[in-house]
Amino acid sequence: MYHRWAALALVLALWCLAPETATGQSAQPEEQQPRVRKTGTLGQNYPNPSTPETHIPFSVACDEGGVSEHVVSVRIYNVLAQLVAIPVVQGRDEPLDNLKLPCGDYVGYWDGKVRPAGREAASGTYIYELLVDGERSAKKMFVDK
């Protein structure tokens, strides 16, 4: 039974890191492909591996439609796809959970504590995810004590 759960966790972790399409997957030439609207960009956390606190850079893009604010969430998961923490906006101390932000560059801060328990996160691999208006991107980070 344990092996089934471990396999499911591995599949979910790999799914979070997989690109939406492969490089050679499209049949249309590049100039004929529809443009994908990208509302957010997620950067690599630093320091990585983190010890235990880390900073997560991300940006919210200005779109041509004139939308001034976007709904933004950043979440940190363990390899079992369990929510570990929700970082805060550095300098504002507001949790990045369905927060309305104007376009620009931001940094999320995570103190390395597992919520709601308040204990330090264990060493290992974690996945952090950026959601901007429902559009998702994810990266992995390492915590090393």
PyMOL commands that place a pseudoatom at each C-alpha (Angstrom):
pseudoatom trace, name=CA, resn=MET, resi=1, chain=A, elem=C, hetatm=0, pos=[0.000, 0.000, 0.000]
pseudoatom trace, name=CA, resn=TYR, resi=2, chain=A, elem=C, hetatm=0, pos=[2.867, 2.370, 0.850]
pseudoatom trace, name=CA, resn=HIS, resi=3, chain=A, elem=C, hetatm=0, pos=[4.385, 1.860, -2.616]
pseudoatom trace, name=CA, resn=ARG, resi=4, chain=A, elem=C, hetatm=0, pos=[1.157, 2.930, -4.314]
pseudoatom trace, name=CA, resn=TRP, resi=5, chain=A, elem=C, hetatm=0, pos=[1.090, 6.202, -2.361]
pseudoatom trace, name=CA, resn=ALA, resi=6, chain=A, elem=C, hetatm=0, pos=[4.768, 6.802, -3.074]
pseudoatom trace, name=CA, resn=ALA, resi=7, chain=A, elem=C, hetatm=0, pos=[4.190, 6.189, -6.785]
pseudoatom trace, name=CA, resn=LEU, resi=8, chain=A, elem=C, hetatm=0, pos=[1.207, 8.564, -6.801]
pseudoatom trace, name=CA, resn=ALA, resi=9, chain=A, elem=C, hetatm=0, pos=[3.276, 11.248, -5.056]
pseudoatom trace, name=CA, resn=LEU, resi=10, chain=A, elem=C, hetatm=0, pos=[6.076, 10.822, -7.604]
pseudoatom trace, name=CA, resn=VAL, resi=11, chain=A, elem=C, hetatm=0, pos=[3.653, 11.123, -10.528]
pseudoatom trace, name=CA, resn=LEU, resi=12, chain=A, elem=C, hetatm=0, pos=[2.098, 14.278, -9.032]
pseudoatom trace, name=CA, resn=ALA, resi=13, chain=A, elem=C, hetatm=0, pos=[5.517, 15.841, -8.412]
pseudoatom trace, name=CA, resn=LEU, resi=14, chain=A, elem=C, hetatm=0, pos=[6.652, 15.121, -11.977]
pseudoatom trace, name=CA, resn=TRP, resi=15, chain=A, elem=C, hetatm=0, pos=[3.370, 16.440, -13.371]
pseudoatom trace, name=CA, resn=CYS, resi=16, chain=A, elem=C, hetatm=0, pos=[3.972, 19.766, -11.596]
pseudoatom trace, name=CA, resn=LEU, resi=17, chain=A, elem=C, hetatm=0, pos=[7.384, 20.111, -13.213]
pseudoatom trace, name=CA, resn=ALA, resi=18, chain=A, elem=C, hetatm=0, pos=[6.481, 18.973, -16.743]
pseudoatom trace, name=CA, resn=PRO, resi=19, chain=A, elem=C, hetatm=0, pos=[6.151, 21.603, -19.485]
pseudoatom trace, name=CA, resn=GLU, resi=20, chain=A, elem=C, hetatm=0, pos=[2.749, 21.996, -21.112]
pseudoatom trace, name=CA, resn=THR, resi=21, chain=A, elem=C, hetatm=0, pos=[4.063, 21.012, -24.556]
pseudoatom trace, name=CA, resn=ALA, resi=22, chain=A, elem=C, hetatm=0, pos=[7.226, 19.396, -25.791]
pseudoatom trace, name=CA, resn=THR, resi=23, chain=A, elem=C, hetatm=0, pos=[9.634, 21.363, -27.969]
pseudoatom trace, name=CA, resn=GLY, resi=24, chain=A, elem=C, hetatm=0, pos=[8.918, 19.489, -31.193]
pseudoatom trace, name=CA, resn=GLN, resi=25, chain=A, elem=C, hetatm=0, pos=[5.270, 18.785, -30.484]
pseudoatom trace, name=CA, resn=SER, resi=26, chain=A, elem=C, hetatm=0, pos=[3.646, 21.519, -32.604]
pseudoatom trace, name=CA, resn=ALA, resi=27, chain=A, elem=C, hetatm=0, pos=[2.836, 20.847, -36.250]
pseudoatom trace, name=CA, resn=GLN, resi=28, chain=A, elem=C, hetatm=0, pos=[2.436, 24.555, -37.146]
pseudoatom trace, name=CA, resn=PRO, resi=29, chain=A, elem=C, hetatm=0, pos=[5.392, 26.745, -38.088]
pseudoatom trace, name=CA, resn=GLU, resi=30, chain=A, elem=C, hetatm=0, pos=[6.409, 29.187, -35.362]
pseudoatom trace, name=CA, resn=GLU, resi=31, chain=A, elem=C, hetatm=0, pos=[4.995, 32.271, -37.081]
pseudoatom trace, name=CA, resn=GLN, resi=32, chain=A, elem=C, hetatm=0, pos=[1.542, 30.621, -37.434]
pseudoatom trace, name=CA, resn=GLN, resi=33, chain=A, elem=C, hetatm=0, pos=[1.248, 29.464, -33.832]
pseudoatom trace, name=CA, resn=PRO, resi=34, chain=A, elem=C, hetatm=0, pos=[-1.198, 31.385, -31.650]
pseudoatom trace, name=CA, resn=ARG, resi=35, chain=A, elem=C, hetatm=0, pos=[0.423, 33.613, -29.036]
pseudoatom trace, name=CA, resn=VAL, resi=36, chain=A, elem=C, hetatm=0, pos=[0.020, 32.378, -25.493]
pseudoatom trace, name=CA, resn=ARG, resi=37, chain=A, elem=C, hetatm=0, pos=[-0.749, 35.137, -23.013]
pseudoatom trace, name=CA, resn=LYS, resi=38, chain=A, elem=C, hetatm=0, pos=[1.655, 34.844, -20.099]
pseudoatom trace, name=CA, resn=THR, resi=39, chain=A, elem=C, hetatm=0, pos=[0.436, 36.691, -17.014]
pseudoatom trace, name=CA, resn=GLY, resi=40, chain=A, elem=C, hetatm=0, pos=[3.159, 35.635, -14.583]
pseudoatom trace, name=CA, resn=THR, resi=41, chain=A, elem=C, hetatm=0, pos=[6.773, 34.529, -14.494]
pseudoatom trace, name=CA, resn=LEU, resi=42, chain=A, elem=C, hetatm=0, pos=[8.293, 32.506, -11.686]
pseudoatom trace, name=CA, resn=GLY, resi=43, chain=A, elem=C, hetatm=0, pos=[12.006, 32.787, -10.883]
pseudoatom trace, name=CA, resn=GLN, resi=44, chain=A, elem=C, hetatm=0, pos=[14.309, 30.375, -9.085]
pseudoatom trace, name=CA, resn=ASN, resi=45, chain=A, elem=C, hetatm=0, pos=[14.326, 30.735, -5.322]
pseudoatom trace, name=CA, resn=TYR, resi=46, chain=A, elem=C, hetatm=0, pos=[17.478, 31.884, -3.580]
pseudoatom trace, name=CA, resn=PRO, resi=47, chain=A, elem=C, hetatm=0, pos=[19.472, 30.712, -1.795]
pseudoatom trace, name=CA, resn=ASN, resi=48, chain=A, elem=C, hetatm=0, pos=[18.971, 27.258, -3.234]
pseudoatom trace, name=CA, resn=PRO, resi=49, chain=A, elem=C, hetatm=0, pos=[19.414, 25.016, -1.335]
pseudoatom trace, name=CA, resn=SER, resi=50, chain=A, elem=C, hetatm=0, pos=[17.775, 27.185, 1.271]
pseudoatom trace, name=CA, resn=THR, resi=51, chain=A, elem=C, hetatm=0, pos=[18.843, 27.067, 4.912]
pseudoatom trace, name=CA, resn=PRO, resi=52, chain=A, elem=C, hetatm=0, pos=[15.866, 27.136, 5.819]
pseudoatom trace, name=CA, resn=GLU, resi=53, chain=A, elem=C, hetatm=0, pos=[14.408, 30.546, 4.796]
pseudoatom trace, name=CA, resn=THR, resi=54, chain=A, elem=C, hetatm=0, pos=[14.227, 31.483, 1.122]
pseudoatom trace, name=CA, resn=HIS, resi=55, chain=A, elem=C, hetatm=0, pos=[13.145, 34.216, -1.288]
pseudoatom trace, name=CA, resn=ILE, resi=56, chain=A, elem=C, hetatm=0, pos=[10.995, 33.477, -4.341]
pseudoatom trace, name=CA, resn=PRO, resi=57, chain=A, elem=C, hetatm=0, pos=[11.137, 36.078, -7.133]
pseudoatom trace, name=CA, resn=PHE, resi=58, chain=A, elem=C, hetatm=0, pos=[8.144, 36.378, -9.452]
pseudoatom trace, name=CA, resn=SER, resi=59, chain=A, elem=C, hetatm=0, pos=[6.625, 38.933, -11.781]
pseudoatom trace, name=CA, resn=VAL, resi=60, chain=A, elem=C, hetatm=0, pos=[3.097, 39.809, -12.784]
pseudoatom trace, name=CA, resn=ALA, resi=61, chain=A, elem=C, hetatm=0, pos=[2.872, 40.881, -16.420]
pseudoatom trace, name=CA, resn=CYS, resi=62, chain=A, elem=C, hetatm=0, pos=[0.962, 43.881, -17.727]
pseudoatom trace, name=CA, resn=ASP, resi=63, chain=A, elem=C, hetatm=0, pos=[-1.411, 42.687, -20.393]
pseudoatom trace, name=CA, resn=GLU, resi=64, chain=A, elem=C, hetatm=0, pos=[-2.794, 44.505, -23.395]
pseudoatom trace, name=CA, resn=GLY, resi=65, chain=A, elem=C, hetatm=0, pos=[-6.362, 44.298, -22.084]
pseudoatom trace, name=CA, resn=GLY, resi=66, chain=A, elem=C, hetatm=0, pos=[-5.737, 47.001, -19.505]
pseudoatom trace, name=CA, resn=VAL, resi=67, chain=A, elem=C, hetatm=0, pos=[-6.283, 44.808, -16.444]
pseudoatom trace, name=CA, resn=SER, resi=68, chain=A, elem=C, hetatm=0, pos=[-4.617, 46.716, -13.612]
pseudoatom trace, name=CA, resn=GLU, resi=69, chain=A, elem=C, hetatm=0, pos=[-4.692, 44.017, -10.913]
pseudoatom trace, name=CA, resn=HIS, resi=70, chain=A, elem=C, hetatm=0, pos=[-4.267, 40.270, -11.013]
pseudoatom trace, name=CA, resn=VAL, resi=71, chain=A, elem=C, hetatm=0, pos=[-5.173, 37.600, -8.461]
pseudoatom trace, name=CA, resn=VAL, resi=72, chain=A, elem=C, hetatm=0, pos=[-1.888, 36.024, -7.323]
pseudoatom trace, name=CA, resn=SER, resi=73, chain=A, elem=C, hetatm=0, pos=[-1.113, 33.011, -5.110]
pseudoatom trace, name=CA, resn=VAL, resi=74, chain=A, elem=C, hetatm=0, pos=[2.187, 31.342, -4.249]
pseudoatom trace, name=CA, resn=ARG, resi=75, chain=A, elem=C, hetatm=0, pos=[2.136, 27.980, -2.501]
pseudoatom trace, name=CA, resn=ILE, resi=76, chain=A, elem=C, hetatm=0, pos=[4.814, 25.567, -1.342]
pseudoatom trace, name=CA, resn=TYR, resi=77, chain=A, elem=C, hetatm=0, pos=[4.203, 21.802, -1.466]
pseudoatom trace, name=CA, resn=ASN, resi=78, chain=A, elem=C, hetatm=0, pos=[6.193, 18.772, -0.359]
pseudoatom trace, name=CA, resn=VAL, resi=79, chain=A, elem=C, hetatm=0, pos=[6.805, 15.864, -2.754]
pseudoatom trace, name=CA, resn=LEU, resi=80, chain=A, elem=C, hetatm=0, pos=[3.577, 14.235, -1.550]
pseudoatom trace, name=CA, resn=ALA, resi=81, chain=A, elem=C, hetatm=0, pos=[1.689, 17.254, -2.964]
pseudoatom trace, name=CA, resn=GLN, resi=82, chain=A, elem=C, hetatm=0, pos=[0.706, 18.380, 0.543]
pseudoatom trace, name=CA, resn=LEU, resi=83, chain=A, elem=C, hetatm=0, pos=[0.514, 22.127, 1.147]
pseudoatom trace, name=CA, resn=VAL, resi=84, chain=A, elem=C, hetatm=0, pos=[3.410, 23.116, 3.411]
pseudoatom trace, name=CA, resn=ALA, resi=85, chain=A, elem=C, hetatm=0, pos=[3.265, 26.926, 3.496]
pseudoatom trace, name=CA, resn=ILE, resi=86, chain=A, elem=C, hetatm=0, pos=[2.088, 30.107, 1.826]
pseudoatom trace, name=CA, resn=PRO, resi=87, chain=A, elem=C, hetatm=0, pos=[4.887, 32.702, 1.555]
pseudoatom trace, name=CA, resn=VAL, resi=88, chain=A, elem=C, hetatm=0, pos=[4.360, 36.414, 2.222]
pseudoatom trace, name=CA, resn=VAL, resi=89, chain=A, elem=C, hetatm=0, pos=[5.142, 39.373, -0.018]
pseudoatom trace, name=CA, resn=GLN, resi=90, chain=A, elem=C, hetatm=0, pos=[8.528, 40.636, 1.110]
pseudoatom trace, name=CA, resn=GLY, resi=91, chain=A, elem=C, hetatm=0, pos=[8.198, 44.072, 2.647]
pseudoatom trace, name=CA, resn=ARG, resi=92, chain=A, elem=C, hetatm=0, pos=[4.418, 43.870, 3.009]
pseudoatom trace, name=CA, resn=ASP, resi=93, chain=A, elem=C, hetatm=0, pos=[3.996, 40.731, 5.148]
pseudoatom trace, name=CA, resn=GLU, resi=94, chain=A, elem=C, hetatm=0, pos=[0.751, 39.831, 3.356]
pseudoatom trace, name=CA, resn=PRO, resi=95, chain=A, elem=C, hetatm=0, pos=[0.208, 36.119, 2.616]
pseudoatom trace, name=CA, resn=LEU, resi=96, chain=A, elem=C, hetatm=0, pos=[0.338, 35.376, -1.110]
pseudoatom trace, name=CA, resn=ASP, resi=97, chain=A, elem=C, hetatm=0, pos=[-3.050, 33.690, -1.136]
pseudoatom trace, name=CA, resn=ASN, resi=98, chain=A, elem=C, hetatm=0, pos=[-5.497, 35.158, -3.684]
pseudoatom trace, name=CA, resn=LEU, resi=99, chain=A, elem=C, hetatm=0, pos=[-3.851, 38.545, -3.252]
pseudoatom trace, name=CA, resn=LYS, resi=100, chain=A, elem=C, hetatm=0, pos=[-4.659, 41.286, -5.784]
pseudoatom trace, name=CA, resn=LEU, resi=101, chain=A, elem=C, hetatm=0, pos=[-1.410, 42.736, -7.136]
pseudoatom trace, name=CA, resn=PRO, resi=102, chain=A, elem=C, hetatm=0, pos=[-0.691, 45.239, -9.928]
pseudoatom trace, name=CA, resn=CYS, resi=103, chain=A, elem=C, hetatm=0, pos=[1.795, 44.271, -12.619]
pseudoatom trace, name=CA, resn=GLY, resi=104, chain=A, elem=C, hetatm=0, pos=[5.431, 44.401, -11.573]
pseudoatom trace, name=CA, resn=ASP, resi=105, chain=A, elem=C, hetatm=0, pos=[8.239, 42.417, -9.960]
pseudoatom trace, name=CA, resn=TYR, resi=106, chain=A, elem=C, hetatm=0, pos=[7.833, 40.925, -6.487]
pseudoatom trace, name=CA, resn=VAL, resi=107, chain=A, elem=C, hetatm=0, pos=[9.638, 38.667, -4.036]
pseudoatom trace, name=CA, resn=GLY, resi=108, chain=A, elem=C, hetatm=0, pos=[7.916, 36.104, -1.852]
pseudoatom trace, name=CA, resn=TYR, resi=109, chain=A, elem=C, hetatm=0, pos=[9.515, 35.251, 1.477]
pseudoatom trace, name=CA, resn=TRP, resi=110, chain=A, elem=C, hetatm=0, pos=[9.264, 31.911, 3.284]
pseudoatom trace, name=CA, resn=ASP, resi=111, chain=A, elem=C, hetatm=0, pos=[10.768, 31.566, 6.755]
pseudoatom trace, name=CA, resn=GLY, resi=112, chain=A, elem=C, hetatm=0, pos=[11.119, 27.788, 6.396]
pseudoatom trace, name=CA, resn=LYS, resi=113, chain=A, elem=C, hetatm=0, pos=[8.306, 26.994, 8.840]
pseudoatom trace, name=CA, resn=VAL, resi=114, chain=A, elem=C, hetatm=0, pos=[5.558, 24.479, 8.131]
pseudoatom trace, name=CA, resn=ARG, resi=115, chain=A, elem=C, hetatm=0, pos=[2.110, 25.991, 8.675]
pseudoatom trace, name=CA, resn=PRO, resi=116, chain=A, elem=C, hetatm=0, pos=[0.063, 25.774, 10.859]
pseudoatom trace, name=CA, resn=ALA, resi=117, chain=A, elem=C, hetatm=0, pos=[2.378, 23.734, 13.121]
pseudoatom trace, name=CA, resn=GLY, resi=118, chain=A, elem=C, hetatm=0, pos=[5.139, 26.357, 13.108]
pseudoatom trace, name=CA, resn=ARG, resi=119, chain=A, elem=C, hetatm=0, pos=[7.968, 23.822, 13.088]
pseudoatom trace, name=CA, resn=GLU, resi=120, chain=A, elem=C, hetatm=0, pos=[10.934, 23.969, 10.697]
pseudoatom trace, name=CA, resn=ALA, resi=121, chain=A, elem=C, hetatm=0, pos=[10.526, 22.206, 7.376]
pseudoatom trace, name=CA, resn=ALA, resi=122, chain=A, elem=C, hetatm=0, pos=[12.484, 18.995, 6.956]
pseudoatom trace, name=CA, resn=SER, resi=123, chain=A, elem=C, hetatm=0, pos=[15.425, 18.794, 4.576]
pseudoatom trace, name=CA, resn=GLY, resi=124, chain=A, elem=C, hetatm=0, pos=[14.396, 17.694, 1.112]
pseudoatom trace, name=CA, resn=THR, resi=125, chain=A, elem=C, hetatm=0, pos=[12.769, 18.697, -2.154]
pseudoatom trace, name=CA, resn=TYR, resi=126, chain=A, elem=C, hetatm=0, pos=[9.803, 21.066, -2.277]
pseudoatom trace, name=CA, resn=ILE, resi=127, chain=A, elem=C, hetatm=0, pos=[7.721, 22.391, -5.146]
pseudoatom trace, name=CA, resn=TYR, resi=128, chain=A, elem=C, hetatm=0, pos=[6.601, 26.000, -5.237]
pseudoatom trace, name=CA, resn=GLU, resi=129, chain=A, elem=C, hetatm=0, pos=[3.809, 27.177, -7.479]
pseudoatom trace, name=CA, resn=LEU, resi=130, chain=A, elem=C, hetatm=0, pos=[2.739, 30.575, -8.821]
pseudoatom trace, name=CA, resn=LEU, resi=131, chain=A, elem=C, hetatm=0, pos=[-0.886, 31.135, -9.806]
pseudoatom trace, name=CA, resn=VAL, resi=132, chain=A, elem=C, hetatm=0, pos=[-1.718, 34.371, -11.642]
pseudoatom trace, name=CA, resn=ASP, resi=133, chain=A, elem=C, hetatm=0, pos=[-5.372, 34.622, -12.671]
pseudoatom trace, name=CA, resn=GLY, resi=134, chain=A, elem=C, hetatm=0, pos=[-5.528, 30.825, -12.703]
pseudoatom trace, name=CA, resn=GLU, resi=135, chain=A, elem=C, hetatm=0, pos=[-2.426, 30.390, -14.889]
pseudoatom trace, name=CA, resn=ARG, resi=136, chain=A, elem=C, hetatm=0, pos=[0.016, 28.069, -13.142]
pseudoatom trace, name=CA, resn=SER, resi=137, chain=A, elem=C, hetatm=0, pos=[3.785, 27.677, -13.198]
pseudoatom trace, name=CA, resn=ALA, resi=138, chain=A, elem=C, hetatm=0, pos=[5.934, 25.653, -10.802]
pseudoatom trace, name=CA, resn=LYS, resi=139, chain=A, elem=C, hetatm=0, pos=[9.562, 25.036, -9.879]
pseudoatom trace, name=CA, resn=LYS, resi=140, chain=A, elem=C, hetatm=0, pos=[11.379, 22.933, -7.337]
pseudoatom trace, name=CA, resn=MET, resi=141, chain=A, elem=C, hetatm=0, pos=[13.648, 23.939, -4.493]
pseudoatom trace, name=CA, resn=PHE, resi=142, chain=A, elem=C, hetatm=0, pos=[15.800, 22.160, -1.948]
pseudoatom trace, name=CA, resn=VAL, resi=143, chain=A, elem=C, hetatm=0, pos=[15.828, 22.739, 1.785]
pseudoatom trace, name=CA, resn=ASP, resi=144, chain=A, elem=C, hetatm=0, pos=[19.024, 21.749, 3.553]
pseudoatom trace, name=CA, resn=LYS, resi=145, chain=A, elem=C, hetatm=0, pos=[19.514, 22.245, 7.265]
for i in range(1, 145): cmd.bond("trace and resi %d" % i, "trace and resi %d" % (i + 1))
show_as sticks, trace
zoom trace
